[in-house]
Amino acid sequence: MEYTKPLAKLIEYFQKLPSIGPKTAMRLALHIVKMPENEVNNFANALIEAKTKISYCKTCFNMSCNDPCEVCSDVTRNKSVICVVGETKDLMAIEKTNEYHGLYHVLQGLISPIDGIGPDDIRVKELLYRVNQNDVKEVILALNPSVEGEATSLYLGKLLKPFNIKISRIAFGLPMGAELEYADEMTLARALEGRVEL
């Protein structure tokens, strides 16, 4: 069946989102069309506002409309511990556990030679600078339990060893190949509690 052009275009854009197939895209598009116009305008404005106002914290590279971000500017956080994550979605997943109260460093990716992503393509230099310039006592590597996460963890472990700080990683309570954002809070909390030193 051919859809009217505006509906087809909306379906096409929804399909560009991760994990959205043709059927879900069609349901979302139809839902938007049925919404009251003021709600659609609010939704469109929220998309535009998120895109124009959100950038990256210059300290930890978390997504935020503030610099420093909400985590870095929180005076109650333990400044001597940095949890290294691949993406902001991983930081959000860990925050949901309410078990971790230190700072973060978002690499904005993982080392993946197959995808052409090397150490210079992620925020490794900035992490080393932070560890060198601040009174950091521990770095927790909370990277996805995947080949890329493992490679990145080993690489960072070697670079961080000379700083004579505790280097740990979250315990493998997560299945190999899984992503942090899909893990439940209890699994992540246990993984943080059971982290081991490299």
N, C-alpha and C positions, 0 to 999 in steps of 0.2 A: 504494500500500500504506500502511496505517496502522500506525505504530509504537506500541509500548507507551508510556504517558505519560512515564515517566522518561527513556526513550531519546529520545523526540521532543523533550523539553525540553532535553536535552543537545545534540542536533543543532541545535536552534534557537539555543542560546547560542554554539556554535562558528561558526555562520553569521554572527554579529554581528562576528566578527573580520575584519580587513581581508584581502582576497584569498582568503577561504575560501568556496567555493561549496557547493551542496547535497551533491555527491558526496564532496568532501573532508571536510565536516562529518560526514557519515555514517560515513566510514572512521575519523575521529578518535574519534567517540563509541563505535563498536564496539570500537576498540582500548582505550579507557579501561575499558569494561565487562569486557574480558578480562584486564586487568591484575590482579595480586595486590592485595588490599585495602590492605596497608601501603603499596604504591607509590602507590595512588590517594590515600591519606591524606597522604602526603608531597607529592604534586603539589598537592593542595588547600591544604595548609599553605604551600607555596611561593607560591601565588597570593595568599593572604591576607597573608603576610608582605611580599610585594612591594608590595601595595596599601597596607598600613598603615605601613610603615617608610620607603618612598621618598617624598621630597618634592623641593624645589628648592633648590639652593645660592643663598644670598642675594647672592653676589658675581656669579656668571656665569649662574645659572639653569639649570645642568645638573641632570639628575635624579641624586639621590644620597641615601643615608641619613645622610650626614655634612654638616656645614655649618661651614666651607667644604668643598666637594667634594674628591675625590681629586686632581683636576687643579689646583685653586686652592691646595691645601695642599702640593703637590709643590715642594720648594725648588730642584730642578734645572731647573724650567721657566724659559724666558726671559720675564720679567715685562714686557719692553718691547714685546712683540708680542701683539696680540689678534686672534684669528681669529673672525669673526662668522659664525654658522651659524643656520639657521632653526629646527632641532629637534635634540634630543639624538641622534636616529638619525644625523644628519649629522656630529655630533661623533664618534660611534663609528666611522663610515666613514673619517673622516680619521685618527683614531688608529690604525686598522689599517695605514696606510701606513708608520708609524714614521718619517715624514719631517718632521713638524711637532713642535716642542718648546716652543711658546709657550703662552699662555693662550687661553681661549675666551670668547665671549659668545653665549649661546643666546637668540635673539629670541623664541622660542616662537610662531612664526608668521611670515607674510610679508604685506606690504600687498596687499590684494585688495578693491578697492571693490565688486566684484560680490558677494563674500561678506560684505560689511559690515565688513571688517577694515581699519581705518585705522592710522596711526602711533601713536595713543594706545592701541591694543589690543595692541601688542607691546612688547618691552623696549628701546625706543629711548632714552628718558630716562635709563635706568640705564646704557646704553652711553656716552652723552655724559658722564654723571657720572664714570664710571670713567676715561675718557680725560682729563677735566679734572683729576681728583684724583691721578692716578698718572703716573709718568714713561713714558708710552707713546710709542714712536717710530714704530710702524707698526700700521695696522689692515688686516687682510686680509678682504675680503668673499668668503665662500665660500658663496654662496647658489645655490639651484637655478637652472639655466639655463632659466627659464620667464618668462612675462610678469610674474608676481608677483615673482619673484626679481630680474628686471631693474628693475622699478619700485622695489623696496626698495633695491637697490644704488644707483640714481641718487639717491634721496631721502637715503640715509645719506651718500653722497659729498658732496652739497651741505652737509649739516649738519656734516660732519667737516672740510671745507676750512679753516675759520677757525682750527683748532687747529695748523696748520702742521706736520703730521706726514705721513708717507708713507701714502697710501691706495692699496691695491692690491686686485686681485681675482684669483681663480684663473683660469687660462687656460681657454679654451673647448675643452678636449679632450673635453667631454661633449656629447652630442647635445641639441639644443633640446627642451625638454619632459621631459627625463629627471630622475630624482631621485637625489641623491647616494648614498642608502643602497643603490642597486642597482648602482652603478659598481664595477668591480674595483679592487683596490689599486693596480695599475700606472697605470691611467688617472688615478686621484686623485693619485697621487704626481707624475705628469707635469704635471697641472693645477696643483698647488701650486708646482712648480719653475718653471713658465712664467707665473706670475702677472704682471700688468701694472699699472702705476700709473694711477689714474684722473685 
